[in-house]
Amino acid sequence: RLSTLSQVIDKRLNSELDSIRQAGTWKSERIISTSQSAHIRVQNSKNDLLNFCANNYLGLANNTEIIKAAKNALDEYGAGLSS
């Protein structure tokens, strides 16, 4: 019974995905292969690209002082998904 349900779900999802592709609204994700900064590289590309998809517009994600402070805070306070 579970196998039948799985097949129904797969058929429905594949139908929806095919519709999205046919409509021209399918979006393939590009995998960033460098650290996040203003200029990045993505897999299968030879060129540097401007990065408009990250909240690192100040370039602080690679700042060694901030990384050290974050590690210290993690060691002292831990991490979690709760507020």
C-alpha positions in Angstrom: 0.0 0.0 0.0 2.8 2.4 0.9 4.5 1.5 -2.4 1.3 2.5 -4.3 1.1 5.8 -2.5 4.7 6.5 -3.2 4.1 5.8 -6.9 1.1 8.2 -6.9 3.1 10.9 -5.3 6.1 10.4 -7.7 3.7 10.6 -10.7 2.1 13.7 -9.4 5.4 15.5 -8.6 7.0 14.5 -11.8 3.9 15.8 -13.7 4.2 19.1 -11.9 7.9 19.4 -12.5 7.4 18.6 -16.2 4.8 21.4 -16.3 7.2 23.8 -14.7 9.9 22.9 -17.2 7.6 23.2 -20.2 6.4 26.6 -19.0 10.0 27.8 -19.0 9.9 28.6 -15.3 12.3 25.9 -14.1 15.3 27.3 -12.3 18.5 25.3 -12.0 20.6 26.0 -9.0 24.2 27.0 -9.6 26.6 25.6 -7.0 29.0 28.2 -5.6 32.5 26.8 -5.5 34.3 29.6 -3.7 33.7 31.5 -0.5 30.9 34.0 -0.5 32.1 37.4 -1.4 31.3 40.1 -4.0 33.0 38.0 -6.7 32.4 34.2 -6.8 32.9 31.2 -9.0 30.3 28.6 -9.7 30.7 25.0 -10.8 31.2 24.5 -14.5 32.0 28.2 -15.1 35.4 29.6 -16.1 34.5 33.2 -15.2 34.2 35.1 -12.0 30.7 36.3 -11.3 29.2 39.1 -9.3 27.4 37.7 -6.3 24.0 39.2 -5.6 22.5 36.3 -3.8 24.2 36.5 -0.4 24.0 38.8 2.6 27.7 39.3 2.5 27.7 42.6 0.7 30.0 44.1 3.3 32.5 41.2 2.9 32.4 40.4 6.6 31.9 36.6 6.2 35.6 36.2 5.5 36.9 38.6 8.1 39.2 36.7 10.4 38.3 38.7 13.5 34.6 38.1 13.0 35.2 34.4 12.4 37.3 34.1 15.6 34.6 35.9 17.6 31.9 33.6 16.2 34.0 30.6 17.1 34.5 31.9 20.6 30.8 32.6 21.0 30.0 29.1 19.7 32.3 27.6 22.3 30.9 29.7 25.1 27.2 29.7 24.3 26.6 26.8 21.9 24.3 26.9 19.0 20.7 25.9 18.3 17.7 26.6 16.1 15.5 27.9 18.9 14.9 31.5 19.7 
